[in-house]
Amino acid sequence: MAALLLLGYVLSRRGHGFKSLGLRWSFRDAGIGVLVFGLSVFAYVVGASIVQVVHFWAYSTVVHGHTAQDFFASPSLVFIPFSLLNPFFEELIARAYLMTEVVELTRSRSLAVILSVGLQFSYHLYYGWIGATSLAFVFLAFALYYVYARRALPVIVAHAFFDIIAFLRLFLS
């Protein structure tokens, strides 16, 4: 929450708001978020399959990476507000703000995508190299959508679906 408040402060000092990052509340964007979620699931399945094939080709073994349950096996009720805020935190800071600033500074949308995906990849390394690399395909789908559409709510909604699924898997298993 503190990071989102800080982002709001930084944006306001520059005469901007969250709308400047493409955050607009609409049912249309929420619906598009469901489509972005579907495409990112497809990207994850394809990417994770590629990662598995490359790993098998290099080491002749199938990798069994870490899961969220390995790290959050006994989540407390604090996990609920975290799960609700996390999509806003990650997508507004590591995607929308970072990518907007990089594009403004360098005029390079490609660099913005690479840096955004690289940042998210780096703080998901607790899943191991295989897990983080597989997740990078989701981050790439989100970044590509954002760089072309400049709409934050659809990627927030898509990210929220991933977090809801993770939340349900943790509490129902």
N, C-alpha and C positions, 0 to 999 in steps of 0.2 A: 504494500500500500504506500509505503514511504517513497519508493521509486516512482510510482505513478504520480504522487503529489509533486515530487521534484520535477518530473517531466512537465506537468501542468504549469509549474512555476517558470521553468525555462522557456516554455512556449509563450507564456504570457509576457515575460520580459522582452521577448522579441516581437510582441504585438500579434501573436498567433494563438490559436487554440487547438484543441484536438481535431477540429474540422480541417485544419491545415494538413493534417496527416491522413485525411480521408475517412475520418470516423463520423459517419452520419447514420442516424438511427432510422431504418426503414425495413418494412417487411420484405421488400424486394431484395435488399442486401442480405437479409437473414436467409432468404430462400436460396440466393446465390451461394451463400456459405455452405448450404447442404450439398450443392453441386461441387463446390471446391473440396469439401470433405470427401466426396466420392472419388474425385479425380486424384486426391492425395493418397487415398487408400490404394488406388490402382498403382500410383507411383511407388508407394511403399512396397507393395507385393512384387512389382517388377524389380525394384532396386534391391530388395532383400534377396530375391532369387539370384540376381546377378552376383551379389556379394557372396552368397553361398556357393555358387558355381565356381567363382574365382578362388575362393578359399579351398574348395574341394580339389580343384585343379592343382593348386600350389602345395597342399598338405595331405591330400588323399583322406581327409576326414571331414565330417559334417560338424559344423560348429554349433554349439548350444550356448548362445549368449545369455547375458543377464536379463532378467525381467524386472519389472517394477516391484514385484513381490519380493525379490531378493533384497531390495533396499527399503521397502516400506511394508514389511511383513505384518506389522502390528500398528497400523495407522490409528491415530487418535482422532477425535472429533475436530481437531485443528485442521485436519486434512480437507474438510469440507470448504471452509472459506478460502483456503489455499487453492483448491481446485477451481473455485469460482473466479478468483483473481488472476490466476496464472495465465490464462489465454490473453487477458488484457495486458498484463505485464510483458509477456514475451512478444506479442504481436505489435504492441504500440512502441515498445522500446527497441527490441532487437530487429524488428522488421520495419515498421512505418517510419519511426524517427531516424534510425540509422540510414535506411535507404533514401529517404527524402534528403537528408543532409549530404550524403555521398553524391547523389545525382546533382544537387545544387552546386557542390564544390567542384566536381570533376566533369559533370555532364556525361558520365559513363554509367549507363544502366547496368551494363554487364558487371562492372566493378561493384556496384551496389548489391547486386544479387550474390556475387561471390563472397563479399564481406558479411552480408547478413547470414547466409547459409554457414559460412565458416564460424561465425560467432556462436550461433545456436549449436552447431556440431561440437564446438569446444566445451560448452558447459553441459553437454549430454554424454561426455566421455565416461561417466560413471557406469554407463551401459556397456563399456568396453568398446574397442575399435569396431568390431563387427556390428554391434547394436547401434552405435552412434553413426556409423556409415550408412546403415540401413535407414535410420531416421532422417539422415540428410536428404534423402529423396523426397520425404514429406516437406522438409524445409524448402527444398528447391521448388516444389510445386507451389507452395505458399508465396515464395519470393517472386516467381515468375508471374503469378496472378497479380500480386501487388504492384510490381513494376509496370505492368501494362494497364491495369485498371485504376490504380491509386485509390482503392477502396479498402479500408481497414476492417470494417465489420464482417465481411465475408470470411476473411482469414481468422478473425477472432472466433466466429461461430464454428468454423471447421476445426480449429484447435480445441475449442470447448468440447466438441464431440469426442475427440481423442481422449481428453482428460476425463470425460464422463465414463467412457468405456473402461479406462484404466481404474477409475474410482470403483466402478461396479465389479470389476474383476478382483480388486483387492478385498472388498467387503463381502462379496458373495462366495469367495473361495475358502 
